[in-house]
Every structure is written in structure tokens, then in C-alpha cells.
Amino acid sequence: MGGVVCWYIHKENRNAEVGHWLGSASTEHGLATRGGKAVLEYLFEVHDLHRIKMQCGVANVASRAVAERCGLTQEGTGRESHWITDGFVDHVLYSILAKEWAANPPVM
Ligand SMILES: CC(C)(COP(=O)(O)OP(=O)(O)OC[C@H]1O[C@@H](n2cnc3c(N)ncnc32)[C@H](O)[C@@H]1OP(=O)(O)O)[C@@H](O)C(=O)NCCC(=O)NCCS
């Protein structure tokens, strides 16, 4: 159906980056959001991380909505930060801190 990936864990800084995708038959059921929340919970609680980030294409409304439903805060925009299909695309950086997750754990 798709996946939520943790691209890396930086152990020294206790941070990580996650991303998500779904096949077209599996969108609009809340699966990316549920998967994203589950991965955040796992990374904060099992790996004791401090900060987790997501980067979403500026025009990728669906992806940005997943980040926001998972409780991440928009920080800024990375200019032409990712190669998508046939060109570089600006991406919005989102993040969530462990204390924010603990204070307001999203409903699964
Ligand atoms: C980004 C992507 C995963 C988002 O998929 P999505 O289906 O919009 O996200 P979710 O799985 O969280 O589903 C949320 C949608 O399901 C709807 N929904 C329907 N039934 C639901 C239910 N039972 N529970 C929760 N949400 C439900 C929600 O209302 C929401 O739709 P809305 O935004 O129109 O309100 C998908 O568009 C995708 O794979 N795109 C291509 C890859 C990509 O761009 N990846 C990100 C790279 S930056």
C-alpha cells in the first residue's frame, strides 16, 4: 500500500527524518497519517529521540497535510532541496520535538 520510512537516525544529536508515500489505491483513508504517528511514537519512545523532521514539496498539499496532522510545526522552506522527476523542488521543513509530542500526543 505504501510506507513510512525513517531515512536516518543521528544518534549524537538524537534526531531523525521520516517520509511517507502511498499507492494511488490506498490514499484518502488516513493510512499515511496513522503510519506517520506510529513511527513518531516508536522513534520517540523506543529510540529516545529529541527531534524528528519531515520535508514536503511546497505544492504537495497532501503530504504537507500529513505532516501537520501528525503534529509537526512548519519551520521554513529549503530552496530547490530535492530532485523530483525532472527538476529541483523547494521543500517545506517540518519538525516535532519530544517535549511537544509528550505534551500533546496525537490521537492514533
Ligand atoms: C502524501 C500522501 C501519502 C498523502 O496521502 P493521503 O491519502 O492524503 O494521506 P492519509 O493517508 O493520511 O489520508 C488522509 C486523507 O484521508 C481522508 N480519510 C478518509 N477516511 C479516513 C479515515 N477513516 N481516517 C482518517 N482519514 C480519512 C482524510 O480526510 C484525508 O483527506 P483530506 O486531506 O482530503 O481531508 C500521498 O498523497 C502520496 O503518497 N503521494 C505521493 C508520494 C509523496 O508525495 N510523498 C511525499 C513526498 S514529500
The ligand as an ORCA input file, in Angstrom:
! r2SCAN-3c Opt
* xyz 0 1
  C       1.479     12.160      0.594
  C       0.436     11.035      0.595
  C       0.982      9.820      1.334
  C      -0.831     11.563      1.324
  O      -1.865     10.619      1.189
  P      -3.305     10.907      1.855
  O      -4.178      9.785      1.467
  O      -3.736     12.297      1.524
  O      -2.999     10.905      3.409
  P      -3.632      9.959      4.526
  O      -3.359      8.537      4.213
  O      -3.153     10.472      5.813
  O      -5.181     10.200      4.350
  C      -5.748     11.438      4.724
  C      -6.997     11.695      3.909
  O      -7.884     10.596      4.066
  C      -9.149     11.085      4.496
  N      -9.813      9.983      5.228
  C     -10.807      9.225      4.733
  N     -11.155      8.298      5.608
  C     -10.368      8.455      6.711
  C     -10.288      7.794      7.962
  N     -11.056      6.750      8.257
  N      -9.367      8.213      8.843
  C      -8.571      9.260      8.566
  N      -8.615      9.936      7.386
  C      -9.513      9.535      6.456
  C      -8.833     12.325      5.259
  O      -9.935     13.193      5.341
  C      -7.733     12.923      4.381
  O      -8.267     13.539      3.232
  P      -8.280     15.158      3.086
  O      -6.860     15.626      3.187
  O      -8.866     15.375      1.740
  O      -9.102     15.649      4.226
  C       0.053     10.646     -0.856
  O      -0.548     11.749     -1.496
  C       1.245     10.162     -1.665
  O       1.734      9.044     -1.497
  N       1.735     10.988     -2.582
  C       2.844     10.597     -3.442
  C       4.141     10.446     -2.683
  C       4.506     11.730     -1.969
  O       4.222     12.815     -2.445
  N       5.139     11.561     -0.794
  C       5.581     12.680     -0.002
  C       6.870     13.191     -0.506
  S       7.275     14.788      0.175
*
